[in-house]
Amino acid sequence: MPTAVSLKKGKSPRTRRQALIGAAYIAPSFILMMIFNVTPIFLSAFYSFTKYNMTAAPVWIGLDNYARLFNNKVLTESLSNTVRYVLITVPSQTVLSLLIAVFIAEHMKNRYGSFLRSVIFIPVIVSLIASATVWNIMYQPKGGLINQFLEFLGAKPVNFLGKKSSALPSVAAVAIWKASGYYMVIYYAGVMNVPSDVREAAIVDGASSVQRFWHITLPILKPITYMIVTLGIIGSFQVFDLVYKMTGGGPGRSTYTVAYVIYAFAFQDKNYGYASAVAICLLIVILMIHLIQSLFFKEKDA
Amino acid sequence: MKKKHVSPWVAVGVVLVTVFAVLCLLPLIYMVAVSFTDSETLYIKLKDLRPSLYNYWYAIVKRDFGTALKNSIIVVVGSCLLVNVASSMAAYGFEKKPVPGKEALFQGYLATMMIPGQVILIPMFVMINRAGLTNTYSALILPMVGAFGIFLMRQFMVAVPNELLEAAEIDGCGEMRRFTTIVIPLVQPALITLTIFTFNAAWNNFLWPLIINTRSEMRVLPVAMSTLASNSTTNYGMVMAGATLTFLFPFILYIFLQRQFVEGIALGGVKG
């Protein structure tokens, strides 16, 4: 360990002094971390066992909140919507970013290729609320850019965000638009790490570019793919801003998601205890995804 | 070098990637274009475009977008300063000082990065309310310090040679001066990456400011943007002007600091 002074049993006054100075350096962020990152986790767990509306003190009700989770139709619907949303966004953004990254790395290692990479990254820097606002206008049934294009093609305009069947996929499309450039950058860095002699040997052996993709590039990118899929699932599972701004959960409850109902239960219904129970369940799901991913990685190391 | 011949499949691929890049940009071009029209409908023709900043003026002056812009800038600057100072201090303490139990604490910090924001939202809301800090800049700035910044800075602290610090100490260079004149300049690239990461997080933060700063004079850009769009559903030009303003600042940074920008965002998501 490259620490300045190693820890030993018999501490010299100098070591003790250094330890104190170190503690002073750590202290400011420690206090903030404790207040805003650590304490809230335990408080959240505590609230989840209580009935709490912030006007009176929390009342302990044991597992009641959790018992009421399973027969809550709003919650089961939002869970199935969230899973559907993950199933739409994660595969599309992963495959899209992979194909683009590999293609640019293999065939467009020039200034034009790097220019396109910069352009494809731009949606990543647009805030979710600005993205939602722009796409809301593009989705307008009367004269929105997409419907004008459909009219131009002779098709009937579609009320993308106003129909139960199309609202969730339309929100997901914005997420894919925003995320693909991000994952493309990560994949691109991964492809650039593929040893060039591996690639050249394959070319000499007469492997076609499709064969090289399946048998060399894809296996090498496997750890990155695990990571990108995990990040994608976790990110999509927490979708809030887009839903809040684009549909407000509607039409009906067709775009209610887990993160949105936590917000609604807590800050619209003032049912903080119940919302905390949902939040704790979300935490358990996210931790399980992390655990599954780390198991995959262990398997690879062995 | 032999001149390579381009197969037709590669040509098709180049066209497809180009089309995708255009599709990535199209909503933003549309956003800027509509912000320069004063049409009440969306059936906009090229002749409706005018080089007038009226929509921007209207959003900033008449719809309090200027206040939100000012608030966002204050919050972003405050957050970047606080996160940079607190994170580099902590990273220095963790990496270079013999603090008992520091590795266990550091592992604990790393674990907090897995916690979704919604889980800590309610208790934070309760605490900030109890502390009477609603509708303040502090409510938005103080929670920005997180494990990622400390983790990132510590990775760069490893490269600061201990011999250099020891030599400076022997030469009579005091503790504070060693930190500010030797350590900080050596980890400067990491500070830039962390600044961009914090800038993005603070600039785009929506849910937390939405619930904690409810007074209109304390709104930040994304919240003001959201309200503007809900209250003026047909004034498309002004709404798009607001969206363009929200986009403009990160975009300028992206143009000038592209490499650091991509790094700051990519590292932030991957978190080691």
Interface residues (C-beta under 8 A of the other chain):
Chain A: P2 T3 A4 V5 S6 L7 T15 Q18 A19 I21 G22 A23 A24 Y25 I26 P28 S29 F30 L32 M33 I35 F36 N37 V38 T39 P40 I41 L43 S44 Y47 M54 L96 I100 F103 I104 H107 M108 L116 S118 V119 I120 F121 I122 P123 V124 I125 V126 S127 L128 I129 A130 S131 T133 V134 W135 N136 I137 M138 Q140 K142 G143 G144 L145 Q148 W177 S180 G181 Y182 V185 I186 A189 M227 L231 I234 G235 F237 Q238 F240 D241 Y244 K245 A259 I262 Y263 A266 F267 Y272 A275 S276 A279 I280 L282 L283 I286 L287 H290
Chain B: V10 G13 V14 V17 T18 F20 A21 L23 C24 L25 L26 P27 L28 Y30 M31 V34 T41 L42 Y43 I44 V85 A86 S87 M89 A90 Y92 G93 F94 E95 K96 K97 P98 V99 P100 K102 L105 G108 Y109 T112 M114 I115 P116 G117 Q118 V119 I120 L121 I122 P123 M124 F125 V126 M127 N129 L142 P143 V145 G146 A147 I150 V158 N162 L165 E166 E175 F179 N200 W203 N204 F206 L207 I211 L221 P222 V223 M225 S226 A229 Y236 V239 M240 G242 A243 T246 F247 P250 F251 Y254 Q258 F261 V262 I265 A266 G269 V270
